[in-house]
Amino acid sequence: MSTDFAATRALFDLPEGLIYLDGNSLGPLPRAAAGRVAESVIDEWGQMLIGGWNAAGWMDQPARLGDRIGRLIGAEPGSVVLGDTLSIKVYQALASALDLAVPGRQVVLSDSGNFPTDLYMAEGLIHSLGRGHELRVVAPEAVAAALDESVAVLMLTEVDYRTGRRHDMAALTAKAHEKGAITIWDLAHSAGALPVDLAAVGADFAVGCSYKYLNGGPGAPAFIYVAPRLADRVRPALSGWLGHDAPFAFEPSYRPGRGIERMRVGTPPVLQMAALDAALDVWEGVAMADLRARSLELTDQFIADIEAACPMLTLATPRAHELRGSQVSFRHPQGYAIMQALIAEGVVGDFRAPDILRFGFTPLYTSGDDVAMAAAVLVDVMRQELWDRPEYLTRARVT
Ligand SMILES: *Cc1c(COP(=O)(O)O)cnc(C)c1O
């Protein structure tokens, strides 16, 4: 293995005595991020003021950082741009995909394992379009069979946020194309979690966020990918001024910018991108194949340790390597209370309704010793029923 994971771990500021298995929800702080943000605030905003847009390269950040993320997801140079939230990027991708779809096709096909906001955004867009589209949601295992000539757009999240189940992106993209459908892949639980090769699978659109496995910090911007063969043809639904071909010509009507630039909307979050830029430095020496191999070792180890000692927890994640992402989930009716007890013992995962205990595995800063320790603590919580306390039953606003 050529990647030095002890070295990458040293690049993060992790609280002492805590085992963090929630980097699939919010990545930890890269040590360099605070300094980078301070520089951007003090030297750029403070000293350059409006000049920062040119002198500090603020206006180029969305495409420059898009290329940095693009290398991690197999995207062609110049095919990824950052900005807004993932919910917004889902909306943009779907609107453009429906615009390109075979006329007369009405179905947007997705699955019940998709993250709610992806489905909600599709519902809202379909309502606004008022053209009678139908959002068809099937079980994850039933997607391939549901792909037929009625499907305009196939919109899926590669790795299921609850169970960690992973779709076969290459096979589903090929089948969708064979049926004449456009594909949108949400990489929220893939980017930085496992190797993705958008160009090789021939994906049309992809979107994702940068605050999970990419460690860009709370509120870090989302990304959108459009295949180069489509980028000059897509019509942006959110036709904001920074996606215009000449924003500073201030023309009275919209003309889309060149290629992926047209998927920009408004002013980019400059300070968030300074943090993300520092977070992306961590990936410089990382081979994605090494990351994947390590992630599978860690998840196998956790599954084996828990299953050996906790028959009351039911594995919700597929066992087959090719069928899972970089998280492990167990079901238990008292999942919420169990997670609160674990957090109190210094092991941080999270809970997803109705009954999922979720653990993210991130080789950049999680070692085999961490995993053994986390498993031992969970076994203790289960055997001694440490979760059975009234203060662990009240749900907080964010779970
Ligand atoms: C995390 C996640 C989101 C979050 O969307 P935001 O707009 O960034 O809040 C959306 N979709 C999926 C699949 C996710 O995992």
The ligand as an ORCA input file, in Angstrom:
! r2SCAN-3c Opt
* xyz 0 1
  C     -26.200     14.525      2.799
  C     -27.088     14.394      1.619
  C     -27.814     15.484      1.120
  C     -27.788     16.816      1.840
  O     -28.223     17.862      1.032
  P     -27.894     19.368      1.445
  O     -28.633     20.186      0.471
  O     -26.401     19.520      1.374
  O     -28.364     19.570      2.850
  C     -28.540     15.310     -0.045
  N     -28.581     14.123     -0.674
  C     -27.910     13.041     -0.219
  C     -27.976     11.744     -0.956
  C     -27.170     13.142      0.946
  O     -26.530     12.073      1.438
*
